[in-house]
Amino acid sequence: MSYTIDRSFDAAAFDAIVARTREALAAHGFGVLTEIDVAATMKKKLGKDMPAYLILGACNPKMAYEAIGLEPNIGAMLPCNVIVRDTGDGVTVSAVDPQASMQAIENSGLVAVAGKVRTMLENAVRDI
């Protein structure tokens, strides 16, 4: 089982895909709680250059609330990370597959919530 939901954009501008990703996430009920510029962090901390790589921590409050109600420690696995990365010949967006990441937790209610969130993320990635 793959652990991400992916979509690639050939010869696309990184900033344009980041903007489209944010718009698609918002259209499907997700807010971006965190943002990590991995390339800038690697440059600052290690002095290493790498292609643009951004991690967006996306959250749907209704789904997060439901998941926390079913499994209080699930917050350790939230939010749903979505990466936007420069591949050299385009840009790839990869969202975590919540069903794959929740496999270690034996809670049928949580499995159902993860399935709903997966569908929402699939739709967001499709709509970028």
Protein Blocks (a to p, Z undefined) as FASTA:
>chain_A
ZZbdcdddehiafklmmmmmmmmmmmnopacfbdcdfklmmmmmnopacddddddddddf
klmmmmmmmmmmlmmmpccddddddehjaccdddddfklmmmmpccfklmmmmmmmmmmm
mmmmmmZZ
